[in-house]
Amino acid sequence: MDGNKMLELLPSRTGLTYKGYFFVLGYHTLDNHFIAGLNMEGEAYSIGAFIHGMNKEEQQSLMEIIQANPLRTQQSIVWVTPGICVELTFDSIENGRLVKPTFQTFRFSMDWKECTWNKLIIENAPVQNQVNLTHPDKIIWHTPRIDKESFISYLIQISPYMLPFLQQRTLTTIRYPKGIAGESFYQRNCPDYAPDYIKTVVKSDISYILCNDLSALIWLGNQLAIEYHIPFQRVETDLPLEVVIDLDPPSRDYFPLAVKAALELKAVFESFGIVSFPKLSGGKGLQIHIPVPRDASLTYDDTRILTSFLAEFLVQKHPEDFTIERLKKNRGSRLYIDYVQHAAGKTIICPYSTRGNEDATVAAPLYWHEVNEHLTVKKFNIPFVLDRLSNGDCPMQHFFDTDNHSLLPVLSLLKEKKQLT
């Protein structure tokens, strides 16, 4: 992600400023300002200019160092190789530039490569409970190369879109303590060493974590919880707030079958006026989320009527491509329509959760027009999803505002049909 495509994570805050570490990239000879740089994925990017806060002696010393070690001169700017680090405060970042940067001090002991975009995001995260990030340089994914600092930065940047789906839902994570190449394990019970600000709820003798805020999400990320799986209901109810249909091909080689099934379902939803939201599973298939009307009090038995109808419709229309066979050995090369998964006690991967595979893919929400023959899973990895959101809105931004009352007459019709058969 380059300097012109940053997510608006550091907006102006009344009476508050941000703090960060930057390196000096050059000197404006006309206005006597110094150019501040930031390390973004190993490359040096200019992010603004500063002079305010420096005394005359500091200005003179820095100017003399730059003039004695020029990399090149371009018009009125003397550029230097990154080396000298400084601490700055600033009001915000707008269009990839620092707003009202103010010099605080030199940081001569820092290496310029430590002055990263990810560190800037982490140290300015709007949290009430700070998390001591351990082993930030631990490599989690090798291709693309993503260390723990980058992963935590991803969680912070994605949190406005991901946290609404985690709110008040019992959480099951998959942790990878040694990175994706190492062993993994499921974690449902909150560990004894969790800090006091981690909220929990006991269900079926399991103390589940409720990831309701950014502090909890960062803490989980620091534990290298890579995958975030959630139930279809919140803790205060036994009723689902959404219906999810899982389209599971035998492998990524058969991903076009997931696209075909999704488009068939889209046509059905549109004919009934049902609003639906597709997303990549981040693994090998697609999932379709359908918001349930909040005032309808639909049960899992009610929604099962819809999911089973849709599954049977697809299988009857394309028996050579789709199946509801539970045993993998009997599916062959057909896509499995997992309508049974939508039930109490079951879980689904949370939108924007990362996945524990070597490609660093994300369970990325999609626009329906993106579900076509050109769609691929591998493309939607951590860097791509961040860049994509910096250039547009979240496809599921209106999910919780969607009034899907058109779902109710469809269910009534299907119930009547079922009673007659």
Buried (B, 14 or more C-beta within 10 A) or exposed (E): BEBEBBBEBBEBEEEEBBEBBBBBBBBBBEEEBBBBBBBBBEEBBBBBBBBEBBEEEBBEEBBEBBEEEEEEEEEEBBBBEBEBBBBBBBBBBBEBBBBBBBBBEBBEEBEBEBBBBBBBBBEBBEBEBEBEBEEBEBBBBEEBEBBBBBBBBBBBBBBBBBBBBBBBBBBBBBBBEEBBEEEBEEBBBBEEEBEEEBBBBEEEEEBBBBBBBBBBBBBBBBBBBBBBBBBBBBBEEEBBBBBBBBBBBBEBEBBBBBBBBBBBBBEBBEEEEBBBBBBBBBBBBBBBBBBBBEEBEBEBEBBBBBBBBBBBBBBEEBEEBBBBBEEEEEBEEBBBBBBBBBBEEBBBBBBBBBBBBEBBBBBBBBEBEBBEEEBEBEBBBBBBBBEBBBEEEBBBEEBEEBEBEEBBEBBEEBEEEEEEE
